Amino acid sequence: MDRTEANVLVCVTSQPACRRLICAGAEIAQQYGVPVKVVSVLPQGLVSAKTAETLQTLYNISGKLGAEMTVYFNDDAALTAAVHARKTNAVHIVSGAPGADSNLFIETVKGLLPEIPMSIVDEDAHIVTFPALRAAPSPLNR
């Protein structure tokens, strides 16, 4: 598999508050000495002017930090983000804190990629990092 340069991958939604995730990811990427990349995986039917406007804002923030941003429309956000992380050679993943109506995004991504550390950024920009785990090979490696 053709691998790209190692990076810190930030997973965002279509919410303006995701700016804090991109900024936190940029700081973590600086510690690693690698670029930051941003990915957003939205449900297939979620296309609106408001969504486009928010994604444009996040894209602009990403660009100011030198980050490439990729947007997917897929109903399985966790699997899509995990595959993207593997394909882009992510060495660290950043995500927002799950809400009360969590769809198990973090648990699923961490389960698929246990060897990659993952940082969760809460609404106050506090960061909690889950270290890499040694585990059986991920099905994404096949």
CORLIN-V199200 format. One record per pair of residues at least 6 apart in sequence whose ideal C-beta (glycine too) atoms are under 8 Angstrom apart, sorted by the first residue. I is the first residue (numbers start at 1). GAP is how many residues later the second one is. Records with the same first field share a line. If there is no record, write none. Layout:
# CORLIN-V199200
I = GAP + GAP
This chain:
# CORLIN-V199200
1 = 86
3 = 86
4 = 83 + 84 + 85
5 = 29 + 30 + 84
6 = 26 + 28 + 83 + 84 + 85
7 = 22 + 27 + 28 + 29 + 30 + 81 + 82 + 83 + 84
8 = 17 + 18 + 20 + 21 + 24 + 26 + 27 + 28 + 29 + 82 + 83 + 84 + 85 + 86
9 = 16 + 27 + 28 + 29 + 30 + 72 + 75 + 76 + 79 + 81 + 83 + 84 + 85
10 = 11 + 12 + 14 + 15 + 26 + 27 + 28 + 29 + 57 + 83 + 84 + 85
11 = 10 + 27 + 28 + 29 + 30 + 70 + 82 + 83 + 84 + 85 + 94 + 98
12 = 6 + 9 + 10 + 26 + 27 + 28 + 46 + 84
13 = 27 + 29 + 83
14 = 26 + 28 + 32 + 36 + 37 + 40 + 41 + 44
15 = 39
16 = 38 + 41 + 42
17 = 79 + 106
18 = 40 + 78
19 = 38 + 39 + 42
20 = 101 + 103 + 105
21 = 73 + 74 + 75 + 100
22 = 14 + 16 + 36 + 39 + 40 + 43 + 45
23 = 38 + 42 + 102
24 = 70 + 95 + 97 + 101 + 103
25 = 11 + 13 + 42 + 69 + 94
26 = 10 + 39 + 41
28 = 8 + 64 + 66 + 91 + 99
29 = 6 + 7 + 63
32 = 59 + 60
34 = 57
35 = 31 + 32 + 33
36 = 26 + 29 + 30 + 31
37 = 30 + 31 + 32 + 33 + 51 + 53
38 = 20 + 24 + 29 + 30 + 31 + 32
39 = 30 + 31 + 32 + 33 + 42 + 45 + 46
40 = 15 + 18 + 29 + 30 + 31 + 32
41 = 30 + 31 + 32 + 33 + 35 + 36 + 39 + 40 + 43
42 = 9 + 29 + 30 + 31 + 32 + 35
43 = 30 + 31 + 32 + 34
44 = 29 + 30 + 31
46 = 27
47 = 26
55 = 16
58 = 11
59 = 10
62 = 6 + 7
63 = 6
70 = 14
72 = 8 + 12
74 = 6
77 = 26 + 28
78 = 25 + 26 + 27 + 30 + 31 + 34
79 = 29 + 33
81 = 12 + 24 + 28
82 = 26 + 27 + 30 + 31 + 58
83 = 57
84 = 6
85 = 8 + 24 + 28 + 31
86 = 27 + 52 + 54 + 55
90 = 23 + 26
91 = 25 + 26
92 = 24 + 25 + 26 + 27
93 = 16 + 20 + 23 + 24 + 25 + 26
94 = 24 + 25 + 26 + 27
95 = 10 + 11 + 14 + 23 + 24 + 25 + 26
96 = 24 + 25 + 26
97 = 23 + 24 + 25 + 26
98 = 6 + 7 + 8 + 22
106 = 12 + 14
109 = 9
110 = 8 + 20
112 = 26 + 27 + 28
113 = 25 + 27
114 = 18 + 19 + 20 + 21 + 24
115 = 17 + 18 + 19 + 20 + 23
116 = 16
117 = 12 + 13 + 14 + 15
118 = 11 + 12
119 = 8 + 9 + 10 + 11
120 = 7 + 8 + 9 + 10
121 = 6
122 = 6
